[in-house]
Amino acid sequence: MTTLTGKQVDDAALAGWANLGGVLVTRFATPDFATGLELVDAIGALADEANHHPDVDLRYTRVDVALTSHDAGGLTARDVDLARKVTEAAAVRDLTPDDTGVSRVELALDSPDHARVLPFWQAFLGYQRAEGLDDELRDPAGAQPMVWFQASGSDEPRQRWHLDVWVPPSQVQPRIDAALAAGGTVDDGAAPAFWVLTDPEGNRSCLCTWQQRD
């Protein structure tokens, strides 16, 4: 299937769902475990009917749902369609999708020669190479953050690792405000695709959104 652009996903107006770098994510707050389990069962039935299966995380007071089309390498119409059906199934149970607190974390290693170090990290983490990509490693179970390798210079001293945290656009400013209040600084030169935040000791990481990436 054809992948959708970030703008196309945004135009679908999926209230309470966030496009976090090609993954549709939402959270349902539940009054108890039984209600969450009932919602998971309903999602399972919808997924089997559509032959398209999301990642679902059931906890005592919430259910997190993540949708993407792995075979297409991004979001497609079937993700949007299933998200709508999940929202409808939740509404029957008086549950509402909420993207306020959701995020997706990636680990990035800055390297002047990623082909040299990637095999080490693949072995160390027990990860697999991402199909069709030579600069990403992924947990075969899909439970741990993805690792990707960013080209960098070799001058020392330099920072090796940084975090990429994907958030809904509406959550960027509150996080920036909190980071600044905690003594950090921000570089918005690449906004709104990403903002570089630096802690008081000079360690950098990025807040990322889907915007201006297509």
Secondary structure, 3 states (H helix, E strand, C coil): CCCCCHHHHHHCCCCCCEECCCCEEEEEECCCHHHHHHHHHHHHHHHHHHCCCCEEEEECCEEEEEECECCCCECCHHHHHHHHHHHHHHHHCCCCEECCCCCEEEEEEEECCHHHHHHHHHHHHCCEECCCCCCEEECCCCCCCEEEEEECCCCCCCCCEEEEEECCHHHHHHHHHHHHHCCCEEECCCCCCEEEEECCCCCEEEEECCCCCC
